Every structure is written in C-alpha cells, then in structure tokens.
Amino acid sequence: MADFPFADRLAALPPYLFAGIDKAKAAVAARGVDIISLGIGDPDMPTPDFIIEALHEAARKPANHQYPSYVGMLSFRQAVADWYGRRFGVSLDAAEEVVTLIGSKEGIAHFPMAFINPGDLALVCTPNYPVYNVAVNFAGGEVEYVPLTDENDFLPDLDAISEASWTRAKMIFVNYPNNPTAATASKEFYRKLVDRARETGTIVLNDAAYTEMYFDPADKPCSILEVPGAKDVAIEFHSLSKTFNMTGWRIGMAVGNPSLVKGLGKIKENVDSGAFQAVQEAGIAALAQGEPLVDGFRKVYRERRDAICAALSKIGISHRVPKASVFVWAKVPQGFTSAEFCTSVLERTGVVVTPGNGFGAPGEGYFRISLTVPTPRLEEAVSRIASL
Ligand SMILES: *Cc1c(COP(=O)(O)O)cnc(C)c1O
C-alpha cells in the first residue's frame, strides 16, 4: 500500500514533547504500577442530569435532525448573550456578536484562517495551549512568542513587545485564567492590552475557557469585554466544556467585535455545518440553570487544590496557590529539567504530571498538575508525592 507523505504544514508541526513521558508511562505501567494521571485537564465529574435531560428532549424533535445554522441557533446565541450580561455585565447583540462553536478549540483553530494572510505575524503568549501557534501556522502566518514569566505574574510584558512587532502583528493570543500557569488577569491588565491594541490595530483573541473555575467568589475572573473599547479589537472564546463538565459534547462560543465574529462565521460556513441543535438546546439549559451546580464543582476543585498545594509545600516544591483554572503550576526542584523531574516522579510514584516545557520554552523549569481526577485518587497521588 502506498505511504503518502503528509503536507508540509503537518511536517512542520512542533515535535510531540510528551513522547518521552508517554514512553516512560508505558514502561512503569508494564511493571504493574498503578498509574495516577494528573496530566490531562478533562473534568472527571459527569455532566449534570438536567442538561442530559434537556438533550434527550431536544434529540426527539425532528427539526433538530436537520442541518443546523453554521453560526448557531439564535436561541443559543441569545442564551450566551444573557449569560454574559448576568455574569460579566457585558451586553451582546446575539445576532451580530455571538457565534456558536463546536467547542472553542474549533473556533480558535479556524479563526486565524479568517484574518491571517501568508506571512502575517501573530503574537502568542507562551507557555500556551498549543492550538494557538498551530492554527497561525496552518493559516500560513508567523508566530512571535511573548514570554509569560513568574516575575511578571505570568502576564505578558506589553511594553517589552517591540514597536515593530506591535505594528506588524495582526493578532495577539491571550488566555486567562491561564492554561498551563493558572495565572489570572485583572481588569487593569485587559484595559492596558485593549488600549495598546487599539493604537496599533491589533486583534486581541482572549481564550476565557476557565473563567468559571475560580476558587473564591472574591477572585471571580473578568471578561476582556468588560473593558471600555474592547469590542473595537477583541474576540473572546468561551466554552461549556470546563464550566459544566461537557468536554465531550463539543459546544462553545465566540463573542465580541462583530466583524471578527462574522469572519469566523464565514470560515465555518465553508468548513462545517454547525453544532447539533439538540446540543445547543442542552447548552441553553446549562447556561440558564447551571450556576448552582457549578458552585458545587468549584468546591470540589478547591478541596483538591488545597490538598495538592499542602502536599507540595510539605515536600518543599515551590508554587503559587492558584485562584482559578483546574491546574497547579509548580517549579521543578533544582538540578532537574522539567522532563527529568516528571520522568522521575513517574518512575518513583506512578504519578503522571506534565512537563512545563511541553507548552513552550518559558515553561522549562515548571510542571503542571491537573485537578481533574476523582478526589480519592488525587489524595492517593498526594500521599505518594509527599513520601518522595
Ligand atoms: C480546555 C480548553 C479549551 C476548551 O476547549 P473546548 O474545545 O471548548 O472543549 C480552550 N482553551 C484552553 C486553554 C483549554 O484548556
């Protein structure tokens, strides 16, 4: 059988940096060790029943068996607008400023195709969710990485980006609460970013997937759209995946500047045919009635965060106690690289954690722990790490 070579865009993908860990994991598992994976950020708790019931009901409607609208049902987009109003005090025109996505990853991956020409520059804050740089490269664009460092609270130093780069950059990718560093951004930060982007005509893409996974009501993350003038330059990607434990359902949204929303809609019109309407109806139920349950999920994550942070402190591993996200970002002890440390933890305890350099060069020296593991397993992992 012929073995067809992949296109250049696939050949140019960055190497799979977790390959070493995967190999080590297989070797440890082969010794019969009970592996606990704190590697993946996929909520372990099930989708709430009332959302499943809403899907059941919606799936029985013949109208939902036909092609959906590629930009989404107006009723779902209105539910998103209502939710943004209640949650952030942001008013959105459901028809012009909201597009339904088949998960926010779909939208983020397609967005550069609508606005990046070959050779155009995009700024990507890193360590980062790998979809950003890959999507820019798939669209033929170039990436300039903006480092996120501990000294700057894992926020980009906007003044350190050169005038030439600001002028050339078509877009900048930011993500708060951040994966993998678990950092959060203040409204002041977004204000500065929006002001700078308005001066230079740069699109701001904010990935807000984790705004609802906060641990204390006093630390509620904000939306970039809360900042005056944000709609001039910004599009915000959000998702029901993490908030309502719906990663498998594939439902998300992008909101903000109408021309940015429209451009993304044009790509979707030509690539996919939108999200299953029954899933959108279930999404409406989630957005309208889910808040009390989300509050319960937050409590679970908070307990887990406290357990992990206490264990890390006990064994002298430096970290910041996160205010949001489902991750803890910790420093590897002196004398190890990220990969060496993660391999050693795996070999000595059977616990999988993710090496920080897998998310970009400034992640070297760190590792990421995910809180999306049932609490008893997390406690078992904690006790194994504490006995290191
Ligand atoms: C999980 C995650 C998403 C959400 O992806 P969906 O496609 O909506 O499931 C987006 N951005 C980041 C940084 C994530 O970690």
The ligand as a Gaussian input file, in Angstrom:
#p B3LYP/6-31G(d) Opt

LIG

0 1
 C       -9.964000      23.095000      27.523000
 C       -9.526000      24.334000      26.867000
 C      -10.329000      24.937000      25.915000
 C      -11.728000      24.428000      25.629000
 O      -11.817000      23.589000      24.592000
 P      -13.223000      23.125000      24.023000
 O      -12.898000      22.916000      22.592000
 O      -14.229000      24.207000      24.230000
 O      -13.588000      21.860000      24.723000
 C       -9.910000      26.112000      25.328000
 N       -8.751000      26.688000      25.711000
 C       -7.981000      26.151000      26.660000
 C       -6.757000      26.873000      27.094000
 C       -8.321000      24.946000      27.261000
 O       -7.529000      24.416000      28.188000

